[in-house]
Amino acid sequence: MHFLPTLAVVIPLVSAFFIIVFSRSNVIVSKIIAVAGAILTFLSALAMYPVVGDGSRLGIGTTHLSPPLSFFFQADALSFFMGVVFSFCFMLIIIYSLGYLEHGHAKARYLALIIFTEGAMLGIVMSASLIGFLIFFELMTVGAYLLVIHEEDEVAMFAGAKFLYMSLAAGLCIFFGMVITYFIGGRLDFVPGGYIMASPLARYALLAFLLGFGVKAGMFPVHIWLPDAHPAAPAPVSAMLSGLSIKTGAYGLIRVIHDVYGVDVVRSLSLDRTLLVLAVITILLGSAMALQEDHLKRRLAYSSVAQIGYILLGISLLTERAMFGVLLHIFSHALMKGTLFLCAGAIITQTGKKYISEMKGIGYEMPVVMMSFTLAAVTIVGIPPFNAFISKWQLALASLETGQAILVAVLMASSLLNALYYFPIISAVFMPSGAEYRKKSFIRDKVPVSMLWTTALMALLCIGFAFVQPHWPVLVASRIAASLF
């Protein structure tokens, strides 16, 4: 069992290698390898639950290069939670991609890169030290950059360059924080409760980590790569970036705060207040910018900025209930935003339309896709009993527990803005004005089956877990939150 964290990282990386090997002979073989690799990776992550579910850890060996370059893979409940969310969503995204790429180019290259990026992201969450985290962070940057520029047009190249430069700058910030951490603590591994004492140098290190992880998370003011990368990238890549990749930034903050510096040190240096202010600005700015966008994928991108603000807000509150809400929102947002971007890809594939103003009545042309969009949009607004309501409810309660009722008003304002930029889309696609739509009847979606059922399944999961008691994410998230405080 102790080999499972390593296996979950190795399977997608090896799959990427074999996809490249077979890419020139038969693209069908590449597709089979990609899907099989994604399924096996998910099963490997899921198989960790019997051990990590009761608070134990999984991991073997230590790779010593030269001090302090040592790292190994280890899974605790938090790693398991993130690994299952990542691997499950990647599995659906890769299957969806088979249909999305039907008339595309460089199919084998795309499949190799996306499963390689999965391996890098799992390497991030399974690493037991900051060294391993940084190595796989940079590998993820390379894979994601090449996916963003997949279309190889001017827009993609510009967005890719912005993404690459900012990601490299983020890596340098994380490295700077690591150097200071090693200087004052003599180690870089993750230890529950942390091991660094408060000092002026510790403040600089935490600020460097906040900036570095903030870039990847899409936090204000270093979110500027995100609205450009999403429209330029293929829709499945947008689902990966928004639903999964930005969560690695939040995960990095959680690890550094709880397993390197400790909650008390972060509070004593007032870094929690800094993060809270940035989180509130991120929520409100993302929501306001989304409201102004007519390009569907850009609107979804700004919505992701707002949603990561919820997660950062919960992290900044430094309480068990807030962390519970954070983990639930990580889970819910991966499904919600994944669904929305997959729907956007289906719309582009079937109709070629990218702007919301062009989408009047398309609910009649692709009812399954647009019903999936509706489910995800209603969920992201936070209407009960959908998944996001539970996470937002916990964040609101945590805000009240810490004596910051104003944050509840921020959450409510953001949810209202969510409704203002999602509900008009739903209304336009199903209830368009104009005589030409009065006698329209529903017809069958014409997108490939692999795109249709993966989108529908992800949409159903946005509400499915709300009706199962006690359901998996709540049970695991509550245990993780309790273990961190």
Order of alpha helices (4+ residues) and beta strands (2+ residues): alpha-alpha-alpha-beta-beta-beta-beta-alpha-alpha-alpha-alpha-alpha-alpha-alpha-alpha-alpha-alpha-alpha-alpha-alpha-alpha-alpha-alpha-alpha-alpha
